[in-house]
Amino acid sequence: MATQPAHLVHGMGNAMEAPTWPAITADEANAVIARFPAAGRLTGLHWHSPRPFSAATLAHTTQGAFLLKRHHRSVRSIEGLAEEHAFIAHLAGAGMSVPEVMATADGATAVTSGAWSYELHRAAPGADLYRDSLSWTPFASHSHAHAAGVALADLHEAARSFSAPARRPQPLVASFTILPAADPLAAAEAYVAARPALAAFLGSKPWRRELARLFEALGQGLAPLLAEQTPLWTHNDWHPSNLLWASDNSVRTAFDFGLADRTCGVHDIATAIERTAVRWLDLGQGADDIGDPEAALALLAGYATTVPLGRATIAAVVRLLPLVHLEFALSEIDYFTAVVEDPASAVLAWDGYLIGHAEWFLSDAARSFLRAIEAGAPPQ
């Protein structure tokens, strides 16, 4: 009998790595799926996700196909999952195509077993064209970027009537407390102090000086701009592999709301551009010209077909772009230090992600990228 290839997941760069979290087994999936009556009986597992922060598998049952996702309870508790499931349910009620979250007989949308929390989603319509793509993989075409902009605006319109407060503190959530603060360094100090493992990791680094330098160089005048934005629940991880596609290249379904939180529309737009219009995996490979302003402009043009984007909004997006990743990067470092005790990945997240991405925006190539976005966005 042929040996099954080892299950690998995406690493911090281009390489695949052994998973932090073991793949879900058939016996494990069978026991969990049995707690969701409408899901039917398991007939087989057909794919294991390469995403690194949880374990997920595509399970086929007598009632169809489902995505079963497992988290360590220190990453997502039942209460933490309920926050994002409520947002998904609201979007579905407003007409967005999102995965159906399955429920137990007593109405719970997540269950626990030992150290794990589980959620089960019915497979949603659309082609998973980017299923195995690494994070920060650009759209395959500018038409995909345009379609993603249309869908993001639709999501924001659907989210406007969702009034839940911001999520409770937990790892791997794109919260929004530092950059909008009148004193972002003080807000960063409060964020770090509330997370002991993150504070211990940063204790040996001149992190306050580093952040102060970035705020001085890239964040001047940003807080007042963000204070003018209307709070909004947003996706915060809008990249190609979180979208399913129709045959006409439009977005059919949006999924993976694990980073969703109450931020603002400008934050979500900037995050989408940061995730998809800069070839971050090429950073440090000999050229600084890694930005694609045309991809960013295609996304903005798509967005504007549904929600007009005034010059002030475009300016706020451009101003936010260099630092929009900062708070999630800190959350990622907290995950690497508090949950999985992986100091090497924490160093990469600090040096390569938080600092490295921000510093690229000080380069001439990045300044040209930002100018091209601001100049090329159509006035509305």
DATAUR-V600181 format. One record per pair of residues at least 24 apart in sequence whose ideal C-beta (glycine too) atoms are under 8 Angstrom apart, sorted by the first residue. I is the first residue (numbers start at 1). J is the second residue. D is the distance in whole Angstrom. If there is no record, write none. Layout:
I;J;D / I;J;D
This chain:
7;48;5 / 8;50;7 / 9;49;8 / 9;50;5 / 9;51;7 / 9;52;4 / 10;50;5 / 10;51;6 / 10;52;5 / 10;134;5 / 10;135;7 / 11;52;7 / 12;345;6 / 12;348;5 / 12;349;7 / 12;352;7 / 12;353;8 / 13;281;7 / 14;134;7 / 14;281;6 / 16;50;7 / 17;52;8 / 19;52;7 / 19;55;7 / 20;52;6 / 20;53;8 / 20;340;5 / 20;342;7 / 21;54;6 / 21;55;4 / 21;70;7 / 21;72;7 / 22;55;7 / 23;48;5 / 23;55;6 / 23;57;7 / 24;48;7 / 24;55;5 / 24;56;7 / 24;57;5 / 24;68;6 / 24;70;6 / 28;70;8 / 29;57;6 / 29;59;5 / 29;68;6 / 31;113;7 / 32;68;6 / 32;70;8 / 32;111;7 / 32;113;7 / 32;118;5 / 32;120;7 / 33;59;6 / 33;61;6 / 33;66;7 / 33;68;7 / 33;120;7 / 35;104;5 / 35;111;5 / 36;102;5 / 36;103;7 / 36;104;6 / 36;120;5 / 37;104;7 / 37;105;6 / 38;63;7 / 38;102;6 / 38;103;8 / 39;63;6 / 39;66;6 / 39;102;6 / 39;120;6 / 39;122;8 / 40;64;7 / 50;132;6 / 53;172;6 / 53;258;8 / 53;335;7 / 54;258;8 / 58;123;7 / 64;122;7 / 64;123;7 / 65;122;8 / 65;123;4 / 66;102;7 / 66;120;6 / 66;121;6 / 66;122;6 / 66;123;6 / 67;99;7 / 67;120;7 / 67;121;5 / 67;123;6 / 68;118;7 / 68;119;8 / 68;120;5 / 69;118;7 / 69;119;5 / 69;120;8 / 69;121;7 / 70;116;5 / 70;117;7 / 70;118;5 / 71;116;7 / 71;117;5 / 71;118;8 / 71;119;8 / 72;115;6 / 72;116;7 / 72;117;8 / 72;339;6 / 73;112;6 / 73;115;6 / 73;116;6 / 73;117;5 / 74;171;7 / 74;338;7 / 74;339;5 / 75;170;7 / 75;171;5 / 75;172;6 / 75;335;7 / 75;339;6 / 76;110;8 / 76;117;5 / 76;170;7 / 76;258;8 / 77;117;6 / 77;170;7 / 78;108;7 / 78;110;5 / 78;111;8 / 78;112;6 / 78;117;6 / 79;168;7 / 80;117;8 / 80;167;7 / 80;168;7 / 80;170;5 / 81;109;7 / 81;110;4 / 81;117;6 / 81;119;6 / 82;109;7 / 82;110;7 / 83;164;7 / 83;167;5 / 83;168;7 / 84;167;8 / 84;257;5 / 84;258;6 / 84;260;5 / 85;109;4 / 85;110;7 / 85;119;7 / 86;164;6 / 87;159;8 / 87;162;6 / 87;164;7 / 87;233;6 / 87;257;6 / 87;260;5 / 88;257;6 / 90;158;7 / 90;159;7 / 90;161;8 / 90;162;5 / 91;155;7 / 91;158;5 / 91;159;7 / 91;162;8 / 94;157;8 / 94;158;4 / 94;159;8 / 94;161;7 / 95;158;7 / 96;154;7 / 96;155;6 / 96;158;5 / 96;254;7 / 97;124;7 / 97;125;7 / 97;126;8 / 97;252;6 / 97;253;4 / 97;254;7 / 98;124;7 / 98;253;6 / 98;254;6 / 98;255;6 / 98;257;8 / 99;123;7 / 99;124;4 / 99;253;7 / 99;255;5 / 100;124;7 / 121;255;7 / 124;244;6 / 124;252;8 / 124;253;4 / 124;255;6 / 125;244;7 / 125;252;5 / 125;253;6 / 126;243;8 / 126;244;3 / 126;245;5 / 126;246;6 / 126;251;8 / 126;252;3 / 126;253;4 / 127;244;6 / 127;245;5 / 127;246;8 / 127;247;8 / 127;252;8 / 128;241;8 / 128;244;6 / 128;245;8 / 129;240;7 / 129;244;8 / 129;245;5 / 130;239;8 / 130;240;4 / 130;241;4 / 130;243;7 / 131;241;6 / 132;241;8 / 133;240;6 / 133;241;5 / 134;281;7 / 135;239;7 / 135;241;8 / 135;275;8 / 136;239;7 / 136;275;6 / 136;276;8 / 136;278;7 / 136;279;7 / 136;280;4 / 136;281;6 / 137;239;7 / 137;240;6 / 137;241;7 / 137;276;8 / 137;281;8 / 138;240;8 / 138;276;5 / 138;277;7 / 138;279;6 / 138;292;6 / 138;295;6 / 139;240;5 / 139;276;6 / 139;295;6 / 140;240;7 / 141;249;8 / 142;294;6 / 142;295;6 / 142;298;4 / 143;249;5 / 143;298;7 / 144;240;7 / 144;245;8 / 144;249;6 / 145;276;7 / 145;277;7 / 145;295;5 / 145;296;8 / 145;298;4 / 145;299;5 / 145;302;7 / 146;298;4 / 146;299;7 / 146;301;6 / 146;302;4 / 147;245;8 / 147;249;6 / 147;250;5 / 147;251;5 / 147;302;6 / 148;238;7 / 148;240;7 / 148;243;6 / 148;251;6 / 148;272;7 / 148;276;7 / 148;299;6 / 148;302;7 / 149;272;8 / 149;298;7 / 149;299;4 / 149;300;6 / 149;301;7 / 149;302;3 / 149;303;4 / 149;304;8 / 149;305;8 / 150;250;7 / 150;251;7 / 150;302;4 / 150;303;7 / 150;305;6 / 150;306;6 / 151;243;7 / 151;250;8 / 151;251;4 / 151;254;6 / 151;302;8 / 152;235;7 / 152;238;6 / 152;268;7 / 152;269;7 / 152;272;6 / 152;299;8 / 152;302;8 / 152;303;6 / 153;302;7 / 153;303;4 / 153;304;8 / 153;305;7 / 153;306;4 / 153;307;4 / 154;306;6 / 155;234;8 / 155;235;6 / 155;254;6 / 156;232;6 / 156;234;7 / 156;265;5 / 156;268;7 / 156;307;6 / 157;306;7 / 157;307;7 / 159;232;6 / 159;233;5 / 159;234;7 / 160;232;7 / 162;233;5 / 164;233;7 / 164;262;7 / 165;262;7 / 166;261;6 / 166;262;4 / 167;260;8 / 167;261;5 / 167;262;7 / 169;194;6 / 169;195;8 / 171;331;6 / 171;332;8 / 171;334;5 / 171;335;4 / 171;338;7 / 171;339;6 / 172;258;7 / 172;259;7 / 172;328;8 / 172;331;6 / 172;332;7 / 172;335;5 / 173;258;8 / 173;259;6 / 173;260;8 / 173;261;5 / 173;328;8 / 173;331;6 / 174;236;4 / 174;237;7 / 174;259;4 / 174;260;8 / 174;261;6 / 174;263;7 / 174;267;8 / 174;271;7 / 174;327;7 / 174;328;4 / 174;331;7 / 175;261;5 / 175;263;8 / 175;327;6 / 175;328;8 / 175;331;7 / 176;261;7 / 176;262;7 / 176;263;4 / 176;264;7 / 176;267;6 / 176;327;7 / 177;327;7 / 178;326;6 / 178;327;5 / 178;330;8 / 179;219;7 / 179;222;6 / 179;223;7 / 179;226;6 / 179;320;7 / 179;323;6 / 179;324;8 / 179;326;7 / 179;327;7 / 180;223;6 / 180;226;4 / 180;227;6 / 180;229;8 / 181;223;6 / 182;223;6 / 184;211;8 / 184;215;5 / 184;219;6 / 184;222;8 / 184;223;7 / 185;211;6 / 185;212;6 / 185;215;6 / 188;330;8 / 191;327;7 / 191;330;6 / 192;330;7 / 195;334;5 / 195;338;7 / 196;338;8 / 197;334;6 / 197;337;4 / 197;338;4 / 198;330;7 / 198;333;6 / 198;334;4 / 198;337;6 / 198;338;7 / 200;337;7 / 201;333;6 / 201;337;5 / 201;343;7 / 201;346;6 / 201;350;8 / 202;333;8 / 202;350;8 / 205;350;7 / 207;350;8 / 210;355;6 / 211;326;8 / 214;323;7 / 214;326;8 / 214;355;8 / 214;358;5 / 214;359;8 / 215;323;8 / 217;362;6 / 218;322;4 / 218;323;6 / 218;358;6 / 218;361;6 / 218;362;7 / 219;323;6 / 221;319;7 / 222;319;5 / 222;320;7 / 222;323;7 / 225;315;7 / 225;316;5 / 225;319;6 / 225;320;8 / 226;264;7 / 226;266;7 / 226;267;8 / 226;316;7 / 226;320;7 / 228;312;8 / 228;316;8 / 229;264;4 / 229;265;7 / 229;266;5 / 229;267;8 / 229;316;7 / 230;264;6 / 230;265;7 / 231;262;6 / 231;263;8 / 231;264;6 / 232;262;7 / 232;263;7 / 232;264;5 / 232;265;5 / 232;268;8 / 233;260;6 / 233;261;7 / 233;262;5 / 233;263;8 / 234;260;7 / 234;261;7 / 234;262;8 / 234;263;5 / 234;264;7 / 234;265;7 / 234;267;6 / 234;268;4 / 234;271;8 / 235;259;7 / 235;260;6 / 235;268;6 / 236;260;6 / 236;261;6 / 236;263;6 / 236;267;7 / 236;268;6 / 236;271;6 / 236;328;7 / 237;271;7 / 237;275;7 / 238;268;6 / 238;271;6 / 238;272;4 / 238;275;6 / 238;276;8 / 239;272;7 / 239;275;4 / 239;276;5 / 240;276;7 / 259;328;7 / 265;307;8 / 265;313;8 / 266;313;6 / 266;316;5 / 266;317;5 / 266;320;6 / 267;320;7 / 267;324;6 / 269;299;8 / 269;300;7 / 269;303;7 / 269;317;5 / 270;317;5 / 270;320;4 / 270;321;5 / 270;324;4 / 271;324;5 / 271;325;8 / 272;299;6 / 273;299;6 / 273;300;8 / 273;317;7 / 273;321;6 / 273;373;8 / 274;321;6 / 274;324;5 / 274;325;6 / 274;357;8 / 278;360;8 / 278;369;8 / 280;357;7 / 283;352;8 / 283;356;6 / 283;357;8 / 283;360;6 / 284;356;8 / 287;365;8 / 288;360;7 / 288;363;5 / 288;364;7 / 288;365;4 / 288;366;7 / 289;365;5 / 290;360;7 / 290;365;7 / 291;365;6 / 291;366;6 / 291;368;8 / 291;369;3 / 293;369;5 / 293;372;4 / 293;373;5 / 293;376;6 / 296;369;8 / 296;373;5 / 297;372;8 / 297;373;6 / 297;376;5 / 297;377;6 / 300;373;7 / 300;377;5 / 301;377;8 / 301;378;7 / 304;378;7 / 304;380;6 / 308;380;4 / 309;377;7 / 309;380;6 / 310;379;8 / 310;380;6 / 311;379;6 / 314;373;8 / 314;374;6 / 314;377;5 / 315;374;7 / 317;373;8 / 318;370;5 / 318;373;6 / 318;374;5 / 321;361;7 / 321;370;7 / 321;373;8 / 322;358;6 / 322;361;3 / 322;366;7 / 322;370;8 / 323;358;6 / 325;353;7 / 325;354;7 / 325;357;6 / 325;358;8 / 326;354;6 / 326;358;7 / 329;353;5 / 329;354;4 / 329;357;8 / 330;354;7
